[in-house]
Amino acid sequence: MSRHFPPAISRLISALGKLPGIGRKGSQRLAYYILGQDDEFARELSAAISNARDQIHLCPICCDLTETDPCEICSSTQRDRTRICVVESPRDIASLERIQEYNGLYHVLHGAISPMQDIGPEQIKLKELLIRLQESDQITEVILATNPTVEGEATALYIARLLKGTGIKTTRLAHGIPMGSDLEYADEVTLMRAFIGRQDI
């Protein structure tokens, strides 16, 4: 017989269960952990979530999550402004920055083309990338670092076709990242080898 939770706990469990990778048991554990802490912890957690929601927005240039306009990477004078690395998620930038191999700019698509889920090119930040490339005469290479999934590959090929004939070199991250995995979970050595071994497409 399943446990009957008080309504307030049920709502908390339900809300936590909407987080990615958190199942029913995980959301129950988190709920009881939160309820077992002092009031200060709950206030800090609530304030941190509210503050992030209020302060964080998309960079008007690269579409990464930021508190400043433009973001820290786009405004840096130390970055190589001739290359843009295209990723699916803001989390991927954090993964690539860990390896300290790449010093160029980024562009975040916020997704990948997926006809099965009714996600087309217009549902991701592709138009923003194309406008950015048209407005800059500095960019000589676009590195496609979408995830090695069916959707990621389809997105990379679509972008490569769009850029064919523009004079911009288009490369794709190579060896080391297995098909079906996410950049977020790749270790530094795997990412470094993939980055160094990127190929023309």
Secondary structure, 3 states (H helix, E strand, C coil): CCCCCCHHHHHHHHHHCCCCCCCHHHHHHHHHHHHHCCHHHHHHHHHHHHHHHHHCEECCCCCCEECCCCCHHHHCCCCEEEEEEEECCHHHHHHHHHCCCCCEEEEECCCCCEHHHCECHHHCCHHHHHHHHHHCCCCCEEEECCCCCHHHHHHHHHHHHHHCCCCCEEEECCCCCCCCCCHHHCCHHHHHHHHHCCEEC
